[in-house]
Each structure stands twice: as structure tokens, then as C-alpha cells.
Amino acid sequence: MDQQHLDRLKKIIAVYLPEDVDQGAITLTSDLTSELNINSSHLVDIILDVEDAFDITLENDDMDNMKTVEDALRIIKKKRAESTE
């Protein structure tokens, strides 16, 4: 995975972490809702911020498959590759 993309994604996610979750808890395998305690409205905000930051458009299927940080990075990479075709 691209470290630059991971760092950008971590910054986006960190904004929406609840007070009881430390930024250090964000790892590739972190589940966005169950481990990082991100609620559904903040998850939507993260999706919108990811679209803006990476200049991509996410479909409903992409959002449904974005369970972990690693899932998000994989989807970002795929969408960016599709946009350059």
C-alpha cells in the first residue's frame, strides 16, 4: 500500500474519532465502526472527505465494502486507477 495514501486516510479518519479512541489506534486492520467506534453519520463524512481528497467517486457497493482501513485503501487505489484509464 502507498504510505502517502495511508497517511492521508489516517488524517481524514482521525477527525471523526470519538474522544475515547486515540489516533494511534488507526491501523490497516482497524475496523472503522467496531474498533474505531465511528458512527454511521461520521462514516458518511469520511466517505465524502475521501472522495474530495483523492478525487474519486465512491459507489454504494464501495461504501458497503469499506469495513477496514485496508479496505478503504484498496478501494481508493482501484478508483484512482480507473480514473486514469
C-alpha positions in Angstrom: 0.0 0.0 0.0 1.1 3.5 -0.7 2.3 5.1 2.6 1.2 8.6 1.3 -2.4 7.4 0.8 -2.4 5.7 4.2 -1.2 8.9 5.9 -3.9 11.0 4.1 -6.6 8.5 5.0 -5.5 8.4 8.7 -5.7 12.2 8.8 -9.3 12.1 7.4 -10.3 9.3 9.9 -8.7 11.0 12.9 -11.0 14.0 12.6 -14.0 11.7 13.2 -12.7 9.6 16.0 -14.6 9.7 19.3 -12.8 11.2 22.2 -12.1 7.8 23.8 -10.2 6.5 20.7 -6.6 7.5 20.1 -5.2 8.3 16.7 -2.6 5.6 17.3 -5.5 3.0 17.1 -5.7 3.6 13.4 -4.0 0.6 11.7 -4.5 -1.2 8.4 -6.6 -3.8 10.1 -8.8 -1.4 12.1 -12.5 -1.9 11.6 -13.9 1.6 11.1 -17.1 1.0 13.1 -16.4 -1.7 15.6 -12.8 -0.9 16.6 -12.6 2.8 15.9 -16.2 3.5 17.1 -17.0 5.7 14.1 -20.8 6.2 13.9 -22.7 5.9 10.6 -23.1 9.7 10.1 -19.3 10.2 10.5 -18.7 7.3 8.2 -20.6 9.2 5.5 -18.5 12.2 6.3 -15.3 10.2 5.9 -16.6 8.8 2.5 -17.2 12.4 1.3 -13.8 13.6 2.5 -12.1 10.6 0.9 -13.9 11.4 -2.4 -12.6 15.0 -2.2 -9.1 14.2 -1.0 -8.4 11.5 -3.6 -10.6 13.0 -6.4 -12.7 9.8 -6.8 -16.4 8.9 -6.7 -17.4 6.0 -4.5 -20.5 3.9 -5.3 -22.8 2.3 -2.8 -21.0 -1.1 -3.3 -17.7 0.6 -2.4 -19.1 2.1 0.7 -20.6 -1.3 1.8 -17.2 -2.9 1.3 -15.3 -0.3 3.2 -15.1 -2.1 6.6 -11.4 -1.6 7.5 -8.7 1.0 6.8 -7.1 -1.5 4.4 -10.4 -2.0 2.5 -10.6 1.8 2.1 -7.1 2.0 0.7 -7.8 -0.9 -1.7 -10.9 0.9 -3.0 -9.1 4.2 -3.3 -6.3 2.6 -5.3 -8.8 0.8 -7.6 -10.8 4.0 -8.1 -7.8 6.1 -8.8 -6.6 3.5 -11.4 -10.0 3.5 -13.1 -10.0 7.3 -13.3 -6.6 7.3 -15.2 -7.8 4.8 -17.8 
